[in-house]
Amino acid sequence: MSGDEDYIYDEATGEWISPAEAAARPTAADGGVEVRDAVGNVLADGDQVTLIKDLKVKGANQTLKRGTLIKSIRLTGDPQEIDCRHDGIKGLVLRAEFVKKR
């Protein structure tokens, strides 16, 4: 090991590993949880999606219209839910069946 090599903290194991080891290890998305949108496209963290249906947001008294662009989604580990933000609505969780990958 050289002294100038960068290491990455692996939260799953609590170990410091080299970037090569990190690339070889399966991620949460590779662990069997595969999130698919309404038409079957596989979604990943950071993807952009559009809504395919008008959705009323509980607790926000707001309706997200069909065609609304949602940027930078995050996967939650649940194959049917994605976490995202939209115009001041923090903690917005959408069902994958109502979005389409852009």
Secondary structure as the mmCIF struct_conf table of DSSP 4:
data_model
#
loop_
_struct_conf.conf_type_id
_struct_conf.id
_struct_conf.beg_label_comp_id
_struct_conf.beg_label_asym_id
_struct_conf.beg_label_seq_id
_struct_conf.end_label_comp_id
_struct_conf.end_label_asym_id
_struct_conf.end_label_seq_id
TURN_TY1_P TURN_TY1_P1 GLY A 3 ASP A 4
STRN STRN1 ILE A 8 ASP A 10
TURN_TY1_P TURN_TY1_P2 GLU A 11 GLY A 14
STRN STRN2 GLU A 15 ILE A 17
HELX_RH_AL_P HELX_RH_AL_P1 PRO A 19 ALA A 24
BEND BEND1 ARG A 25 ARG A 25
TURN_TY1_P TURN_TY1_P3 ALA A 28 GLY A 32
STRN STRN3 ARG A 36 ARG A 36
TURN_TY1_P TURN_TY1_P4 ALA A 38 VAL A 39
BEND BEND2 GLY A 40 GLY A 40
HELX_LH_PP_P HELX_LH_PP_P1 ASN A 41 ASN A 41
STRN STRN4 VAL A 42 VAL A 42
HELX_LH_PP_P HELX_LH_PP_P2 LEU A 43 LEU A 43
TURN_TY1_P TURN_TY1_P5 ASP A 45 GLY A 46
STRN STRN5 VAL A 49 LEU A 51
BEND BEND3 ILE A 52 LYS A 53
STRN STRN6 LEU A 55 VAL A 57
TURN_TY1_P TURN_TY1_P6 LYS A 58 ASN A 61
STRN STRN7 GLN A 62 LEU A 64
HELX_LH_PP_P HELX_LH_PP_P3 LYS A 65 LYS A 65
TURN_TY1_P TURN_TY1_P7 ARG A 66 GLY A 67
STRN STRN8 LEU A 69 ILE A 70
BEND BEND4 SER A 72 SER A 72
STRN STRN9 ARG A 74 LEU A 75
BEND BEND5 GLY A 77 ASP A 78
TURN_TY1_P TURN_TY1_P8 PRO A 79 GLN A 80
STRN STRN10 GLU A 81 HIS A 86
TURN_TY1_P TURN_TY1_P9 ASP A 87 GLY A 88
STRN STRN11 ILE A 89 ARG A 95
HELX_RH_3T_P HELX_RH_3T_P1 ALA A 96 PHE A 98
STRN STRN12 VAL A 99 LYS A 101
#
